[in-house]
């Protein structure tokens, strides 16, 4: 019971971290595109 709950928590933490990294890359890409457009 405790082990399965820990497994679910671990999986949720991993998914959250993956989503945070993905959104970070997306926002970083938008910043790069925006600054590139300003430069051009």
Beta strands, then each sheet from edge to edge (+ up, - down):
end
